[in-house]
């Protein structure tokens, strides 16, 4: 079975752990090399990247706040985005 490039893990209420598998995401070695060439610039682009993103070889993990409602009731789920 093929690995998924992006996986989600429920940590606690409203928090989700994300895992990016670079080997599964970049099947073409040229694409992976292009990603690797930009990785350090991406990390340096925002100080939060270094604090939030964890990388172990080809696996990147990071926490994320879920916007998906977890309450179970008869009301429809609604997401409002304001610009």
Order of alpha helices (4+ residues) and beta strands (2+ residues): beta-beta-alpha-alpha-alpha-beta-beta
